[in-house]
Amino acid sequence: MKKRVTLTFPRQVVQMPVTYRLAKDFNVAANIIRAQVAPNQVGKLVVELSGDIDQLEAALDWLGQQGIEIGLTSREITIDEESCVHCGLCTGVCPTQALTLDKHTWLLNFARSRCIVCEQCIPTCPVVAISTQF
């Protein structure tokens, strides 16, 4: 099973090797999607956790016991097909190639499964056709 979560670390826990502990103690793989971590500051980590459902629940319980705030990530990128002019600017900033232009039709393709919701495409769109939705 996979779960995408946002972890918010208090200052005193930022130095803890969380992804290592998830793998070693709970057999849960953590794919880091986005990270904002600095010493002595509140840290944020968007991760996709994968493992057995019981192991995931135990890992999430442990994270909560460490004072780490857990939020389920349910945001996704939406593209307004009527506003989009298929200029392709967003494809240049997409780190996972979730946004591509079809070489035959020159229309924008969006592979939602590849999207990590980094939001780099949103400010790039000249016609404001891309947004996030919860």
TAJOFEN-V641041 format. One record per backbone hydrogen bond with DSSP energy under -0.5 kcal/mol. NH is the residue of the N-H (numbers start at 1). CO is the residue of the C=O. E is the energy in kcal/mol with one decimal. If there is no record, write none. Layout:
nh=NH co=CO e=E
nh=NH co=CO e=E
//
This chain:
nh=3 co=49 e=-2.6
nh=5 co=3 e=-0.6
nh=5 co=47 e=-2.7
nh=6 co=71 e=-3.6
nh=7 co=5 e=-0.5
nh=7 co=45 e=-3.5
nh=8 co=6 e=-0.5
nh=8 co=69 e=-2.5
nh=9 co=7 e=-0.6
nh=9 co=43 e=-3.0
nh=13 co=10 e=-1.9
nh=14 co=10 e=-0.8
nh=14 co=11 e=-0.8
nh=16 co=13 e=-1.9
nh=18 co=16 e=-2.1
nh=21 co=17 e=-2.1
nh=22 co=18 e=-2.5
nh=23 co=19 e=-1.9
nh=24 co=20 e=-3.1
nh=25 co=21 e=-2.5
nh=26 co=21 e=-0.7
nh=26 co=22 e=-1.1
nh=27 co=23 e=-1.0
nh=28 co=22 e=-2.1
nh=29 co=27 e=-0.5
nh=29 co=50 e=-2.5
nh=31 co=29 e=-0.6
nh=31 co=48 e=-2.6
nh=32 co=30 e=-0.8
nh=33 co=31 e=-0.5
nh=33 co=46 e=-3.1
nh=34 co=46 e=-1.7
nh=36 co=44 e=-3.0
nh=41 co=38 e=-1.4
nh=43 co=9 e=-1.8
nh=44 co=36 e=-2.5
nh=45 co=7 e=-2.2
nh=46 co=34 e=-3.2
nh=47 co=5 e=-2.5
nh=47 co=45 e=-0.6
nh=48 co=31 e=-2.5
nh=49 co=3 e=-3.6
nh=49 co=47 e=-0.7
nh=50 co=29 e=-2.3
nh=51 co=1 e=-2.2
nh=56 co=52 e=-2.7
nh=57 co=53 e=-2.3
nh=58 co=54 e=-2.3
nh=59 co=55 e=-2.5
nh=60 co=56 e=-2.7
nh=61 co=57 e=-2.4
nh=62 co=58 e=-2.3
nh=63 co=59 e=-2.5
nh=64 co=60 e=-2.1
nh=65 co=61 e=-2.0
nh=66 co=62 e=-1.3
nh=67 co=64 e=-1.5
nh=68 co=63 e=-2.1
nh=69 co=8 e=-2.4
nh=69 co=67 e=-0.5
nh=71 co=6 e=-2.5
nh=73 co=4 e=-2.3
nh=74 co=72 e=-0.7
nh=76 co=133 e=-2.0
nh=78 co=131 e=-3.2
nh=80 co=129 e=-3.2
nh=81 co=79 e=-1.1
nh=83 co=80 e=-0.7
nh=84 co=80 e=-2.2
nh=91 co=88 e=-0.7
nh=92 co=88 e=-0.7
nh=92 co=89 e=-0.9
nh=93 co=89 e=-0.5
nh=93 co=90 e=-0.9
nh=94 co=90 e=-0.9
nh=95 co=93 e=-0.7
nh=97 co=94 e=-0.8
nh=100 co=98 e=-0.6
nh=100 co=109 e=-2.2
nh=102 co=107 e=-2.8
nh=106 co=102 e=-2.3
nh=109 co=100 e=-3.6
nh=111 co=98 e=-3.1
nh=111 co=109 e=-0.5
nh=112 co=110 e=-1.1
nh=114 co=111 e=-1.8
nh=115 co=111 e=-0.8
nh=115 co=112 e=-0.7
nh=122 co=119 e=-0.5
nh=123 co=119 e=-0.7
nh=124 co=120 e=-0.6
nh=125 co=121 e=-1.4
nh=125 co=122 e=-0.7
nh=128 co=125 e=-1.0
nh=131 co=78 e=-2.4
nh=133 co=76 e=-2.4
//
